[in-house]
């Protein structure tokens, strides 16, 4: 076990570049396993809940590569975060109420010609932001063609176009 200790710098006060590189290899492959545990959604474009988990994950795993703090402890802490993420995702799947508390709910910003002022103020979304979403998502530039606009739990705007009359 001394060779592993020496290779990864587990008991040193300062890491060499070679030890950091060795740790990076280990962290890379362990990260692949952790992604399978947490699910791919964690690192996709999802809710603030997923993004916070990804930020914490990156911070801890980054420290495990370049810091002399406990390498095993960092890997274990990250595993705990991934398992907690998986648990919370499962619980929010089973309970819509818990999902709304932890992940939020979509916020209606515009419906049938009316801007929902209270919601746009709460979300700090302007009519220009909604127009930008219309142009990007539907390639339209007129609110008359839009039925609804929502601020989704992910923080993205979604636009529902009015149905065209025959």
Buried (B, 14 or more C-beta within 10 A) or exposed (E): EEEEEBBBBBEEEEBEEEBBEBBBEBBEEBBEEBBEEBBEEBBEEBBEBBBEBBEBBEEBBEBBBEBBEEBEEBBEBBBEBBEEBBEBBEEBEEEEEEBEEBBBEEBBBBBEEEBBEEBBEEBEBEEEBBBEBBEEBEEBEEBEEBEBBBBBBBEEBBBBEEEEEE
